[in-house]
Amino acid sequence: MTVKFVTHTLNTNDITVMGNVNDVATVRGSKISRIGAVEGQEQQNPATIHVNFQVTNNPEEMLVLMMGLSDAIEIGLQLLAMGIEAEPSPKIDEVRDRLSQLVSELDRSLQVSH
């Protein structure tokens, strides 16, 4: 059984996470991973994206956001569009270049992990 796994360090600023009004935590992104589908079991065990967050006031506590690839794409695109909405063209060009670089790095990483 073969599973491709690629992990990158993720360094974010403070992010607020809420379960309800009384359940608020501040976290920072620490790692993002793409875990491939289990070979031969793609339907039951599809590829997923995991984003690990460290709770800032309790470094031993971690939250993990797990989602399918199509959800990662949709959430990523919406966040990207909202994040660059008011940015000038040169900044948007930087984002395009960075996205292209990240996709190329991921492709190389997945090829190496065969």
C-alpha positions as CSV (number, residue, x, y, z in Angstrom):
1,M,0.0,0.0,0.0
2,T,1.6,3.3,-1.2
3,V,0.7,6.7,0.2
4,K,2.4,9.9,-1.0
5,F,3.0,12.5,1.7
6,V,4.3,16.0,1.3
7,T,4.8,18.4,4.2
8,H,5.8,22.1,4.3
9,T,6.5,24.4,7.2
10,L,3.7,27.0,7.5
11,N,4.4,30.2,9.4
12,T,1.4,32.4,10.0
13,N,0.6,35.4,12.2
14,D,-2.0,35.0,14.9
15,I,-5.3,33.5,13.7
16,T,-8.5,33.5,15.9
17,V,-10.4,30.3,16.1
18,M,-13.9,30.2,17.7
19,G,-16.2,27.3,18.5
20,N,-18.7,29.6,20.1
21,V,-18.5,33.0,22.0
22,N,-16.9,31.3,25.0
23,D,-14.6,29.0,23.1
24,V,-11.9,31.3,21.5
25,A,-8.3,30.4,20.9
26,T,-5.4,32.1,19.1
27,V,-3.4,29.8,16.9
28,R,-0.5,30.0,14.5
29,G,-0.1,27.8,11.4
30,S,2.9,25.4,11.9
31,K,2.7,22.8,9.1
32,I,0.6,22.0,6.0
33,S,0.6,18.5,4.5
34,R,-0.9,16.8,1.4
35,I,-1.6,13.2,2.1
36,G,-2.2,11.2,-1.0
37,A,-5.0,8.7,-1.4
38,V,-4.3,5.2,-0.3
39,E,-3.4,3.3,-3.4
40,G,-6.2,0.8,-4.3
41,Q,-8.5,2.4,-1.7
42,E,-9.0,5.9,-3.3
43,Q,-12.8,6.0,-2.7
44,Q,-12.5,5.0,1.0
45,N,-9.3,6.9,1.7
46,P,-9.0,9.9,-0.7
47,A,-6.2,12.5,-0.7
48,T,-6.5,15.2,1.9
49,I,-4.9,18.4,3.0
50,H,-4.0,18.8,6.7
51,V,-3.2,22.2,8.2
52,N,-1.7,22.1,11.7
53,F,-2.1,25.0,14.1
54,Q,-0.3,25.5,17.4
55,V,-2.4,27.1,20.2
56,T,-0.3,30.2,21.1
57,N,-1.0,30.1,24.9
58,N,-0.5,26.3,25.1
59,P,2.3,25.2,22.7
60,E,1.5,21.5,23.4
61,E,-2.0,21.9,22.2
62,M,-2.6,21.6,18.4
63,L,-5.6,22.0,16.2
64,V,-5.7,20.3,12.8
65,L,-7.9,21.3,9.9
66,M,-8.4,18.4,7.5
67,M,-10.2,18.7,4.1
68,G,-10.5,17.1,0.7
69,L,-8.6,18.4,-2.3
70,S,-11.7,20.1,-3.9
71,D,-12.5,21.9,-0.6
72,A,-8.9,23.0,-0.2
73,I,-9.0,24.5,-3.7
74,E,-12.3,26.3,-3.2
75,I,-11.3,27.6,0.3
76,G,-7.9,28.6,-1.0
77,L,-9.2,30.4,-4.1
78,Q,-11.8,32.3,-2.0
79,L,-9.2,33.3,0.6
80,L,-6.7,34.3,-2.1
81,A,-9.2,36.4,-3.9
82,M,-10.3,38.2,-0.7
83,G,-6.8,38.7,0.4
84,I,-5.5,40.3,-2.8
85,E,-8.7,42.2,-3.6
86,A,-7.4,45.7,-2.8
87,E,-3.7,45.0,-3.7
88,P,-2.0,46.8,-6.6
89,S,-1.1,44.9,-9.7
90,P,2.6,44.4,-8.8
91,K,1.6,42.6,-5.6
92,I,-0.9,40.4,-7.5
93,D,1.9,39.5,-9.9
94,E,4.0,38.5,-6.9
95,V,1.1,36.3,-5.7
96,R,0.8,34.6,-9.1
97,D,4.6,34.0,-9.2
98,R,4.5,32.5,-5.7
99,L,1.5,30.3,-6.5
100,S,3.3,29.0,-9.6
101,Q,6.4,28.3,-7.6
102,L,4.5,26.4,-4.9
103,V,2.7,24.2,-7.5
104,S,6.0,23.4,-9.2
105,E,7.6,22.5,-5.9
106,L,4.7,20.3,-5.0
107,D,4.8,18.6,-8.3
108,R,8.5,17.9,-7.9
109,S,8.0,16.6,-4.3
110,L,5.2,14.2,-5.4
111,Q,7.4,12.9,-8.2
112,V,10.3,12.3,-5.9
113,S,8.1,10.5,-3.3
114,H,7.3,7.6,-5.8
